[in-house]
Amino acid sequence: MTGLFVAWAVAISVWDLRTRRIPNWSLVVAALAGAGLLLHQGQGIAGVGWLGSLAGAAIGVLIWLPGYLVKKLGAGDVKLAGCIGFLLGGLAAVEAMWIAAVALGAMAAIASLSFGPSHRLPAAAALSAGFVVRLWVGPLWTA
């Protein structure tokens, strides 16, 4: 099942790189698949239940919403962060968003040197990188 979510993340990244859009239907499909896992197994792909998944969605949105409000990110990026947060759940969402922020910062530094500081980046690649790394590596720290 993890492989399907990784393929989804890669497809979202490619779509965003090509079109500068993240289709809502792709987020709905992933969220429904995550909800299906929660219903069927009682836990999502990172091993958390409903409360953790909802907390993860809120974390994803709250972390990336300021970027949208200052017009550096698109609404699709914020929705993608919420979807990734929902799929991973609380602490895993924080870890994935941290990885994504570092990746986006590196992308921004390179883009700034190449295109100038006002260039908007397709953040789906960074968000997907955080998601995939967190899925494959597992917890980055333990309590």
C-alpha positions as CSV (number, residue, x, y, z in Angstrom):
1,M,0.0,0.0,0.0
2,T,2.9,2.4,0.8
3,G,4.1,2.0,-2.8
4,L,0.8,3.4,-4.1
5,F,1.0,6.4,-1.9
6,V,4.6,7.0,-3.1
7,A,3.5,6.7,-6.7
8,W,0.7,9.2,-5.9
9,A,3.2,11.7,-4.4
10,V,5.5,11.4,-7.4
11,A,2.6,11.9,-9.8
12,I,1.4,15.0,-7.9
13,S,5.0,16.4,-8.1
14,V,5.3,15.9,-11.8
15,W,1.8,17.3,-12.4
16,D,2.6,20.4,-10.4
17,L,6.0,20.9,-12.1
18,R,4.3,20.7,-15.5
19,T,1.1,22.6,-15.0
20,R,1.7,24.6,-11.8
21,R,-1.6,23.1,-10.5
22,I,-2.5,20.4,-8.0
23,P,-5.8,18.9,-9.0
24,N,-8.4,18.7,-6.2
25,W,-9.5,15.3,-7.4
26,S,-6.1,13.8,-6.7
27,L,-6.2,15.0,-3.2
28,V,-9.7,13.7,-2.6
29,V,-8.7,10.3,-3.9
30,A,-5.7,10.1,-1.6
31,A,-7.7,11.3,1.4
32,L,-10.4,8.8,0.7
33,A,-7.8,6.0,0.4
34,G,-6.4,7.1,3.8
35,A,-9.9,7.2,5.3
36,G,-10.6,3.8,3.9
37,L,-7.5,2.4,5.6
38,L,-8.6,4.1,8.9
39,L,-12.0,2.4,8.6
40,H,-10.6,-1.0,7.5
41,Q,-7.6,-1.3,9.8
42,G,-8.3,1.3,12.5
43,Q,-5.0,3.1,11.7
44,G,-3.5,4.9,8.7
45,I,-0.3,4.3,6.8
46,A,1.8,5.7,9.7
47,G,0.0,3.8,12.3
48,V,-2.2,6.5,13.8
49,G,-6.0,6.6,14.3
50,W,-8.6,9.1,13.4
51,L,-7.6,11.7,15.9
52,G,-4.0,11.6,14.9
53,S,-4.9,11.9,11.2
54,L,-7.2,14.9,11.8
55,A,-4.4,16.5,13.9
56,G,-2.0,15.8,11.1
57,A,-4.3,17.5,8.6
58,A,-4.5,20.6,10.8
59,I,-0.7,20.6,11.3
60,G,-0.1,20.5,7.5
61,V,-2.5,23.3,6.8
62,L,-1.4,25.5,9.6
63,I,2.3,25.2,8.8
64,W,1.8,26.1,5.1
65,L,-1.1,28.5,5.3
66,P,1.1,31.6,6.0
67,G,3.0,30.9,2.7
68,Y,-0.3,31.1,0.9
69,L,-1.4,34.3,2.7
70,V,1.8,36.1,1.6
71,K,1.3,34.7,-1.9
72,K,4.4,32.6,-2.0
73,L,2.4,29.3,-2.2
74,G,-0.7,28.3,-4.0
75,A,-3.9,27.0,-2.3
76,G,-3.2,23.6,-3.8
77,D,0.1,23.4,-1.9
78,V,-1.7,24.1,1.4
79,K,-4.4,21.5,0.5
80,L,-1.6,19.0,-0.4
81,A,0.1,19.6,3.0
82,G,-3.2,19.0,4.7
83,C,-3.8,15.8,2.8
84,I,-0.2,14.6,3.6
85,G,-0.8,15.5,7.2
86,F,-4.0,13.5,7.2
87,L,-2.3,10.4,5.7
88,L,0.6,10.5,8.1
89,G,-0.9,11.8,11.3
90,G,0.4,14.1,14.1
91,L,4.1,13.7,14.8
92,A,4.8,12.1,11.4
93,A,3.2,15.1,9.7
94,V,5.4,17.5,11.7
95,E,8.5,15.5,10.6
96,A,7.3,15.4,6.9
97,M,6.6,19.2,7.0
98,W,10.0,19.8,8.5
99,I,11.7,17.8,5.7
100,A,9.5,19.6,3.1
101,A,10.5,23.0,4.5
102,V,14.2,22.2,4.3
103,A,13.7,20.9,0.7
104,L,11.7,23.9,-0.3
105,G,14.3,26.2,1.2
106,A,17.0,24.5,-0.8
107,M,14.9,24.8,-3.9
108,A,14.3,28.5,-3.2
109,A,18.0,29.2,-2.8
110,I,18.8,27.6,-6.1
111,A,15.8,29.3,-7.9
112,S,16.8,32.7,-6.4
113,L,20.3,32.4,-7.9
114,S,18.9,31.2,-11.2
115,F,15.7,33.2,-11.7
116,G,15.6,35.9,-9.1
117,P,14.1,36.2,-5.6
118,S,10.5,36.6,-6.8
119,H,10.2,33.3,-8.5
120,R,7.3,31.1,-7.3
121,L,8.2,27.5,-6.8
122,P,6.0,24.4,-7.3
123,A,6.1,23.2,-3.7
124,A,4.5,19.8,-4.4
125,A,7.9,18.4,-5.0
126,A,9.2,19.4,-1.6
127,L,6.0,18.3,0.1
128,S,6.1,15.0,-1.6
129,A,9.8,14.6,-0.7
130,G,8.9,15.1,3.0
131,F,6.1,12.6,2.7
132,V,8.1,9.9,0.9
133,V,11.2,10.3,3.2
134,R,9.0,10.1,6.3
135,L,7.2,7.0,4.9
136,W,10.5,5.2,4.0
137,V,12.7,6.3,6.9
138,G,10.2,6.1,9.7
139,P,10.2,8.3,12.8
140,L,13.0,10.9,12.8
141,W,13.0,11.1,16.6
142,T,11.4,9.3,19.4
143,A,9.7,10.6,22.5
